Amino acid sequence: MNNKYQVIKDFNIFAGAFVDRSGERRKDSAWLEQAAKSPDSRFVAVWDESCLVGGDSPHVVLLQRQQIESYINHEHLIFLGLFRDQPAFAVAIISKQAPPFSEFGEFQDLHFIGTALPHDEANLAAHARALVLWHQSQVFCGVCGSQTKQDSGGNSRKCSGCGKRLFPRVDPAIIVLVSDGERCLLGRKERWPEGRYSTISGFVEPGESLEDGVRREVFEETNVRVGKVSYHSSQPWPFPAALMLGFTAEAESQHIKLNDGELEDARWFTREQLSAEDIKLPFRISIARRLVDHFLQQGD
C-alpha cells in the first residue's frame, strides 16, 4: 500500500494534556498578578485569529514580559496554566496596523501550521486562540444586555448587570468513518478543492446522544443507515470552538442518496481505490484523516 496513507502519528493535533490548567489558581488574584509580572512567565500572542510562529523548524514564539509589555492589559490577560513549569498567558493583540513582533516570526493560521509545530505548542496555541476568540464574542450579556468582564483569570466572564457568569463554550461535533468492511463512505462539499473527499460530520443536537448524532447525520447526508457505533478519539478544533468526537460505524445499508443537500457527492471507496486513484484525502491536521488512515491500516 502506498505509504503516503499510513498513520505517521498516534495522536490528534491540538490534543494532549500538555498544559497544567491549575484551576485552583484562577481565582487567586494575588498569585495571578505576581505571575503576570514574573520574568519566568511566557505569553502567547494572538492577532487576527493567528498565533506568532518563528524558526526554521516552526515553533510557537513564547514571549517574555518585557517583549510584550506594551500590549498587556491586565483586565484582558488570560491565564492558560503552567506550560513547561512556567505560567503561560494569552494576549489578544488589538491593532489595525501591521502585525507586531516581525523580529521574532510571523502570525500564522493554525489550520495550516498546526502539523508542523511541536505537539505541546500546538496544544497551547489552540487553547490560547480559542479563549481569545471566545472573549471577543462575549462582550455583552445575553440575558440583560449589560457589559461583561473577564473573571477567574480569563477563564470565565461575569455580567456587570445581572451577575450571570459565562463560561467558554465547546460545540460537540461527531465525525465518523462508515464502513461495510471492504469499503468506506466518504463525501465532499461543493466548496472543497476538486477531488477532495472526507468523512461524514455534523454538530450534535440538543437532547441527542453522540451515537444517535452519528446515525442521524450519516442518514441525513447520505441515506445510509448504520448500526454499531464505536468511539475512536477526539480532537479540540478551535475554529472557533468545536470538539470533534471521532467514531467508526458499521453500515447496514449501501444505497446513497443526498437527502439534505449538505454534500455535493458521496461515494463508497475500497482501500485499493483510495491508494490508486487521484483522491485528495483530508489534511493530516484533522481527525478525519486519522479515521481514514485507521481504515486503510485495517487492510494491511
N, C-alpha and C positions, 0 to 999 in steps of 0.2 A: 504493500500500500504506500502511496505517496506520503513521505514523512512530513510534508507541509501541513497535514491534517492531524498530526499526533499532538497529544497534550504536552505542553512544554513546562507547565507549572501545575502544582497540585493545590492551588488556592484561587480565589476570585479577587481580581484587582479591586482596591479600595477597602477590602475586608481585613479583619485581623485586630486583635486587642492590643495594639501597639502603644496606645495612649492610656495611661492610668488616669481615668477621668476624675478621680479624687473628689467624689460628690460631697464629702464631708467638709471640704474647704470652700465650696461655692458660696456659703453663707458667712464665712469668716472674713469680714470686710478688712480687718486689720492685716490678716495674712495676705489677702489678695493685693492690698495696697503695697505692702512690703515686696511681694513677689514681682509686681509690675515695675518696680523701681530697681530691682536687682540686676546687676551686670551679668548674672548667670542665666537670666530668663531669655527666651527666644520668642520671636514674633513672626507670624505668618501673614504676609501682606496679600490682601485680596483686592484687586482692581478690576472693575468691569467684568465680574464673574470669572476672572482668571487669577492664577497664582504665579508668584515670582519663581522662575526656574533659571538655573545657570549651570555652567560647566560643560565640558566636552562629553562627559558621562552625566546626563541630566540629573539634577537633584533639586529639591525644593530649597530655596535660599531662606535660611533661618536667620533673621536679622537680630542684631543686638539692640539694646535700648537706645543707645546714643545714635544709632544709624536711622532709627525710625521715629525718634523723639517728636519731631515737628508734626507728625500725623496722628499722634496718640491723643485721644480724648477719653479720659478715664470713665466717663459715663457711658461710652460706647465700646470699651475694651471687653473682649470676650475671652474668658478663661477656658482653655481647651483641656487642660490637665497637665500631667507630668509626662514629658516626652524625652526619652533617654535620660531620665532622672532630673530633668530641668523643667521649671514651669514654662508652659507654652501658651501664648495668647494669639488670637486672630485680630487683625486690624483692618478695618474697611478703609480703603484709600478713596476718598471722595475728591475727585479732581476732574475738571473738564479739559485740563491741559494734557500734554503728552505724558504717558505713564512714567513715574519716577523710577529710580534705582537702576538705571540703564548700566551703571558701572558694575552691577552685580549679576545682571542677567536680563531676561525679558518676561513679561507676563504671558502665560500660555494657557490655553484651554485644556482642562484635564481630560476632555473627550479624546484628545489627540496625543497627549504626552503621558497619560497615566501608565501605560505599559512600559515606558522607558524609565520611570522613576523607581528608586528603591521602594520595596513594598511598604515599609513602615512610613516612609514620607508620603506616598500616595494616599495612605490611610489618613494621615494627619491633614493633608491638604484638602481631602474630601470633607473631612469634619469641619475644617475652617470655612470652606466655601459654603457648605450647607447652612451653617449658623449665620454667616454674614447675610446671605440672601433671605433667610427667614426673618431676621430682624428688620430688614429693609421693607418687607411686605406686611409688617405688623405694627405700623406706627400708630394706628388708631384702633380703639376697642370696637369689636363687632357687636357689642351689646348696647353700649351707651354713646359711642362715638367719641369719647374723650381720648386724649393722647395717652399712649402707653410709654413706659420707661423700662429700661433693662433692669433685671433683678438676678440675684444668685450668680453673680459673676458673668452675666450674659447668657446664662443657660435657661432663662425664662424671662417673661415680661410681666409688668403689673400695670393695670389701668389706674390712672391718676384720678378717675372719677368714681367708678363703682367698685374699684378694688379687685376686679376679676384678674386672676393670674392666667397667663397664656404660656403654653409650653410648645417647643418646636414640634411641628407635625412631621409625621412619616406616612407616606402613602403606600400601602401594601399593594404590590402588583405580582400576579403569577406569570411565570414564563415556563413553557412546557415543551419537551421533546416527545411527540407522539410517535409510537412505533407499532407496526404489526409483526415485528420480529425481524423481517428482512428489509423493510423499508421504513423511512421516517417521513413525517409530514412537515413540509416547510412552506411558508407563504412569503409574498412580497407585497410591499405597498407601492403605490404609483410614484411617490416622490423619491424613492430609493434609486441609486445608480442601476443602470441596466445590468441584469444578470444576478442581482443581489437577492438572496433568499435567507430567511431566518425562521426561528421557532415562533410558535404562537404565544401571544402575551396579551395581558389586559389587566385593568385595575379590579381589585376585589370590591364588591358592592356591599352596602350596609346589610347586616343580618345574614351574611353569607360566609360559610367556611371556606378555607383555602381549597379543599378538594372540590367542593361544589363550584367554586370560581373557575377552577381548571376545566371542569366538564362543560360549564356554561360557555366560557369563552371559545373553547375549541368548536363546540357545536354552532355557536353564533357566527363564527368566522368561516368555518369550512364545512359544516353539516356532518362532520364525523363525530360519532359517539365513542366515548372512551369509558373503560371500566376501571381497572385497578390504577390508582394514582400513588406514586411513591416520591417522597421528598428526596431531593438531591443535595442542594446547598443554597445559600443566599448571598446577596451582594448589595451593599449600600450603593445607591445610584443617585448622587447629589445633583440631579439635573431637572428640577431643583431639589426634590425631597422624596424620592421613591426608595422603597426597599424591594428589590427583586427577589422573589421566592421561587427557586428553581425546582421543577418536578420532571419526572418521566411518567408517561402514561401509556397504557395498553389500549390499542384501538379495537373497538367492537364492530365497526363498520368501515368501509373504504370509499364510498361514493362521496365525491367532493362537490359542494355547491356553495357559492359565496353568498351566504344568507344576508349579512348586514352591510356589505359594501366596504368593510374596513380594508379588505385586501384586493389587490388588482389580480392576483393569481395565487393559487395554492396547488402543490403537486406532491406526489409520493416519489421519493428518491431512494434507490438502492445505494449501498455503500460504494459499489463499483461506479455508479453514476457520479456520485459526489467526488470521487477521486479522479475520474477520467474526463468528465465534462467541464466546460468552462463556467462553473458555478461559483459565484462570489459568496463565500460564507460570511457569517457575522464577524466583525472585528474581534481580535483576541482580547480586547479590553472587556468584553461583555460576557456575562454568564451564558448567554445564548450560544456563544462559540464553544464554551466548555461542555455544554449539553450535547452539541453536535459531535465534538471530539469524543465524548464518552460513548456515543452511539457507534462511531467509527471504530473505536478500540474494541468494542464487544465483538467485532467481526474478525479480529486478529487470531 
